[in-house]
Amino acid sequence: MICVSIARGRHRYLLAELRHLAEQGVELVELRLDCIQSNVQVKRLLADRPCPVIATCRRERDGGHWKRTEEERLTVLRTAIAEGVDYVDLEDDVAESIPRFGSTKRIISHHDFRRTPEDLATLHSYLASLDADIVKLATLATHPNDNLRMLELVRSSDIPTVGLCMGEIGTPSRVLASRFGAAFTFAPLNPERLLAPGQIVWSELRDRYRYDSITPATKIYGVVADPVGHSLSPVVHNAACIAAGIDAVYLPFLVPAGHLRDFLKAASRWPLAGLSVTIPHKEAVLELVGNCDEVVKEVGASNTLRFNDDGSVEAFNTDVTGAIDALRTTLEEQEGGFGGRLGMKSALILGAGGAARAIACGLRRQGVEVTVAARTGARAKNLAEGIGGKAVDWLGRHRLPYDCIVNATPIGMHPNVDETPYDATHLRPYMVVFDTVYNPESTLLVKEARGVGCRVVTGVEMFVRQATEQFRLWHDKAPPRDVMRNALKQATSSVRIIQ
């Protein structure tokens, strides 16, 4: 069950949102009384409420907005209990001063905005001892496995428990709460009114992640990256699973470089079924898995892991096939079909990261001569030597003409949409321009290339094709490619509109 938190400064707005949520089928609403700017009219808010309500009045030190006296705050909470509120949220240090009364259930809560304590079990036992009907723990995740420790505590608890990790690292704990037996999870109504770091808005938790459909049988997939908040892989893969009727959820896992080993060691505790791997882990992950396919060995990087029932982990690279398929298909459509190889002799790749390496290897397999230019010259030289190509200085990338220009850098990505990695004055109509940036699809480079008359391949096509190959590897089913493409395009449009 999702408890939707609403916080408004005026009573009438709070009541309007409460009625709206009840009409939408929400089963539990948290009224954040600490956000009301005038004297809190508890009786007015609770009279004729259309669904069960949690009364919460949070101090600033606990992440709330209450600015008046502590005695006034406690009076608000006592009044809510006297008026028969369904649940009242009491911090552990005031729980004993507010006795049980009537049918109101007591949520005894503890917030830690610095860390997730090592001894969660002892803290949980203490909270449960304070005459708790429900224990609530909200702590800051500083390590990806803090999520696991919290969720495993929830699963082992004899008393109904809500255990959440705050911050972006803690996102998985909010989505998987029901899978581990949590009483409920919290979500704000609107993205403009996030009440705790790392929260996911109600509609996203309900529709994208299908929170109420997640069970202990639901398979867990995700993307590991740092940063991860910009990734649209959860949008694409969750949409695909819904369309294909697959009982799976795909999550964003923020995993800093130094934590990757610990995170993968704990894979069976989630348990994980598959992962997308992106910056900065594509190369480092190879040291931590045993089975790599031939493409991964050649590229020296992986963007896909599959966790098998026997405990083994396999590494794949779908960037290579995704890039070449995107090039071949787009060029065939634009040229009316030419067959055979890609029809180009030389390519300049801008960038020297995992995507650049994958595309370089894919092009070399097609017989294309590859030149690499990157802002870090040593990395460009490294990549070029590894694939039997050439390297040029970043400032020298315009000196020679090439049949194909590939942007494998983030230059031009939202919100820096006025930037391009390749000056338009050097574009020629015979060139193929391939931009791996997918947000926006029509980058400045793409727009200028089309203006010159170049044949263009966008990052959307590469992203979708590498994602469909991941889907096939994980689920052994034909991927719903159109669904995935439409989900990606809709998401990128929404991001730009919101920004």
N, C-alpha and C positions, 0 to 999 in steps of 0.2 A: 504494500500500500504506500502511496505517495502522500505525504502531508505537505500541502501547499502553504507556504508562509506568505502572508500579506502584511505590508507595512505602509500605512498612509498617515499623513499628518492630521487629517480631519475624519470625524466619525462617519459622516455620510459616505465618503469615498470607501472607507473600510467596509461598511455595510453593503455598498453596491457590489464590491468585489466578492464579498462573501456569498451573496445571492447568485452572482454570475458563476462562481465555481461550483456551487451546489447544483445549478442547472446543467453544468458540464459533467456531472457525475462524480465529482471529487468527494471522497469519503471522509476526509479529515483536513481541517484548516487550522493553521496556527495564526492567532491574532497577535501581532507584535505591538502590544500596548505601549511599549517604551517610545514608540515613534509618534504617538499622538501629541500634538503641540499644545493643546489646552488641557484642562482637567479631564481625567479619564472618566467617561460615563459608562461604567462597567455594566450596569443594569440595561442600559439602552443597547449595548452591543450584544448582550447575551439573550435578550428577550426574543422569542420566536426565531431563534437561529435555525437555518434550514439543514444543517449537518453538524456532526460533532466538532467541537472546537477545543484547541489547546490555548490557554491564556499564558502568555509569556511577557514578562516585563524585565528586560535585560539591562544591567548596568553597563556603563562604558567599558569598564575593565574586563567585562565578559563579552565584549563585542557588540554591546547594545547602544542605545541612544538616550537613555534616561539621564536627565540633567538636573532633576530636582532631588530632594532629600531622600535618604534611604528609608526613613520612616514612612514617607508618602508612598514610596514604591511598595513596601511591605503591606501597606493598607490596601493598595490596588489588588495585590495578590490575594489577600484575605477576603476582600470583597468579592472577587471572582469565585472563590470557593463557596462563600455564603450564598451566592446567586446560583450555585449549582452547575458551574462550568464542568464540562466533561473531563478535561485534564488541566492540571496546572503544572507549569515547569518551575521547579525550585532548585536554585544552586545549592550545592552541598553544604555551604557554610551558613545558610539560613534555614535549611530544611527542618531542623529541630525546633526552631522558634515559631514555625507555622504548623500546628497540629492538623491531623486528619479531621475532616468534617464532611458529613453527608456522603454522597455517592461519588464525589470528585476523586479521580485517580491521580496519584502523585508521580510525576516524572522527576526524578532526582538527577540533576545534570552537573557535569564538570567540564570546563573548557580550559585547554592549555594551548596558547597561541605561540609557544616557543618550540615544542617538541612533542613526540609521542613517547610517554614514559616507558621505561624498560619493563617495569612490573605492572602491567595492566591488570592482571588478575587481582592483585591486592587492592588496587584502587577501585576496581569493580565491586569487590566484596564490601569495601567501606561504604560505597554509595548504596548498595543493596540493603545495608543494615539501617539506613535512615528511613525506614518505613516506606520503601519504594515499591510502587506497582510496576514501574518501568525505569530502567537505568539508561541514562544517556551520557555517552562519552564523545566529546569532539576535541580532537587534538591535531596539532600541525604535523603533517607528514614531511620528514626531512630525508627519507629513504623510501624507495618504491616498496620495500618489503614491510614498511610500517602499515600499509594497507592490509597485508596478509595477517599480521599480528592482531590487528583490530578485528578483522572479519572472523578469524579463528576464535577469538574471545567471544564474539557474538554467538557463534555456532555452539560453543561449549557451555554457554550460560544456561542456568536453570530458570532464571527470571527474564521476562521479556526485556530485550536490550536494543538500543539504538547506538551503533558504534560507527562514527564517521571520522575520516581523516580530512583535515582542511588543507587548502592550498592546491595548486595544480597537480602536484604529485599525488594528492589524495583522491582525485576524480574516480578511479576504479572502485573505491570503497562506497561511493554514493550510488553507483550503478549496480553493483553486485550485492548490495545489502540484503535483498530478499533471498538471493541464492544461498546465503549463509544463515538465513533464519532471523533477520532483524525484524523487530516489531513494525517498523516503517522507515522510510527515509524522508529527508526534507528537500524541498525545492521551492525557489521563489517563483512568483507568478510572472514577473517581467525581468528581462536582462538589465534594465536600468536600476533595479532595486535589489541587487545582490546583498544578502544579509550576512554572508560568511565567505571567506576566500575559497575559491574552487567550486562554488555551487553551480549546478546545472539547472537551467530554467525548466519549469514543469512540462511544457509542451515538448521540449527536446527529450527529456527523460522518458516521457510517455510514448512519443511517436518514433523517435530515432532509435532509442535503446530498448523500447518495449519493456519497460521496467516490470510491469505487472505480469508479464508472460515469462520472465526469467525464473527457472527452477533449478534444482540441483543437477538436472540432466542437460541443461543448456551448455553448449560448448563455448569456450572462451577464446577469442582471437583478438588481435590488437596490433597497434603500431608502436614501436619503441623508437624514441627520438629525443633530442634535446636541442632546441625547443620542440614542443609537439602541438601547442595550441592552434597553430595555423593549419595543421594537417586536415585535409578533407577526406582522408581514407575512411574514417568512421562513417561519414555521410554515404560514401559510395558502397562500402561493403555491407553496412546494415541494410541499405535499400535493396541490395542484391539478395541478401538472405531472406528478407521479407517477401520479395517477389518469387523466390524459388521455394518458399515454404520450409526453410531450414531453421532448426532450433539452435540458433547461435547468436552471440552478441560480440561486437567488435569494438574495442575500447582504445582510447589514447593513453599510453603509458609514458609518462615523463621519466626518463631514466638517464641521469647524468653519466658521463663517460666512466667515472670511477666506480659506479654501482652496477654496471652491466653484468659482471661476473656473478655477483650475489643474486641479482634478479633472475638470471637464467638457471642458477642452481636451485632456485625455489619454484621452478616452472611446474613441477608435479603437484605442488600444494594448492595452486589455483583451481584446477589444473589448466594449463595452456594447451591449445590444440594447434595454434599457428600464429606466426607473427610476421608483420611487415617490418623491415629494418631500414632505417634511413639515418640521416646525419645525426650524430657523428659516428655511427656504429657499423657501417657497411663493411669496413675492412677489419675492424677489431673483433667482430663477432666470429670470424673464421678461426680464431685461436680458441674458441669456446665450444665449438661443435665438431663432431667427428666425421660426419658424412657430407661430402660436397660433390655436386655433379660436375661434369667436365667444364661447363661454361663458367662456373664459380671459380674453379681452379685456374682457368685461363684469365679471367677478369681480375681475380684477387679481391673480389668483393661479393657480398650477398645482400639481397634485399628481401629475401623470403625464407622463413624457417617453417618446417613442418614437424610437429611433435607426434611421434607414433605411439601406438598402444604398448609396444614392448619397451618404451622408455628411450628409444633412440631419437636423435634429432637430425634432420636432413636440411642442408642449405641449398638454396637455388638462387638464380638471378634472372628474374623476369624482365629486368630493364633492357636486356639485350634484345630479346625477342619482341618486346613491346616497341622499342625504338625502330627496329628494322621493319616490323609489320606496319607501323604507322607511316614510315617513309614509303614503303612499297605500295601500300593501299592508296595513300593520298596521291602519289604520283600517277598511279594507274588511272585513278578517277579523273585527274586533271589532264592527263595525256590521252585518255581514251584507251588505255591498256597498251603496255609496250612489251611485257613478258621478260623473262630472263632476269639478269642482275639489275641493279638499281640504275644503271645507265649514267653513272658518273665516275670520273677518274680520280678526283682529288677533293678533300674536305678539310676545312679548318674547324677545329673544335675549340671553343672558348670555355675554359675551365679545366680543372684537373681533379675533381672530386669523384665520388662513386658513380654518378650518372655519366660523367664525361668518360670515365674508364669503360663503362659498359657499352656506350655508343661507339667509342673508338674501336673496341674489340669487334663489335658487330659489323662495323664498316670494313675493317681489315678482312674479316671473313668473306665479305662480298668483293674483295679485290680492290678496294678503294685505298689510295694513298692518303694517309692521315697526318696532319700537322696540328700540333697542340700549342695554344697560347693561354697562359694564366698569369694572374697578377703576382703570384709567387712563382718565379722562374724555375726554382729547383723542383717544384712539384710537376710543372709542365715537362721538364726534362726527364724526370722519373717516369712519368706516364708514357711519354714518347718512346723511351728506351724499352719499356716493358711490352709495347705492342708493335715494335719495329717501325715506328714512325719518326717524325721530325718534331723539333720544338723551336718556337720563335719567341722573342721577347713580346710582352704584352703590347708595348708601344709599337712593335713592328708587325702587328697582326694585319694591317691594311696594305702591306708592301706588295704582296703577290695576289693575283686573282685565283679563286678556287671555284670548283663546280658547286660546292655545298658549304654553307656556313651553319654551324650548329652552336647555339647558345646553351651551354650546360652550366651557366652561373645563375644566381638569383637576380641578376640585374634586370630591372623591368617589372619585377614582381610587385603586387599590391603591398603597400601603398605607394611605392616609388615608381609609379607608372610613367613618369616623364623621362625615365632613363633608358638608355640602350647600350649594349656592349659593342655595337658595330656601327660606324658612321654611315649614314645613308648615302653619302656621296661616293662610297666605294661599292655600293650594290649595283649589280648588273642584271638585265632581264634574263640571261641564260642561267642564273644561279638558282639553286634550291636553298631556301632558308628554313631551318628547323629550329624552333624555339621551344625548349623544354619547360619553360614557365607556363603554368596553366591558370594562374589567377593574377591578371585577367588572361583570357584566351587570346584576345587581340592586343598583344603588347605593342609598344611603340615600334620595336623591331619588325613585328609582323605587319603592322600598318604601313610602315615605310617600304617594306619588301613588296607588298602588294601594289603599292603606288608605283613602284619601278617596273612591275610586271614579272617579278620572280614567282616561281612556284613555291608554295608555302605549306609547311607542316607545323601544326600547333601542338603545344604541350598537352592539351586535352586529349588528343588522340594517343599520344604515348602513355599518358597516365592511365587512361581507360584500358588500353591493351595490356599493359603490365599488370593491372589489377584483375583483368579477366583471366589472365594466366594464373595468378595467385588463387583466384576462386576455383579454377579447375584443379589445381594441385591439392587444395585443402578439402574440397567437397566432392571431387570426382563427378561433377555434373557440368553440363554446358552452361556457361555464364550468361545471365541476362544483360548483354552488352548495352542495349539501348536504354535500359533502366539505369545502369551505372553511369552512362554518359549524361543522361538527362538530370540525374541527381547531382552530378558534378557541376554541370552548367547552371543549374538552379541555385546551388550553394554559392558559387562564385559571384553570381549576380546579386544574391542577398547580402553577401559580405560587403560588396561595394556600395549597395544602397544604404546599409546600416552605418557604414563609416562616413 
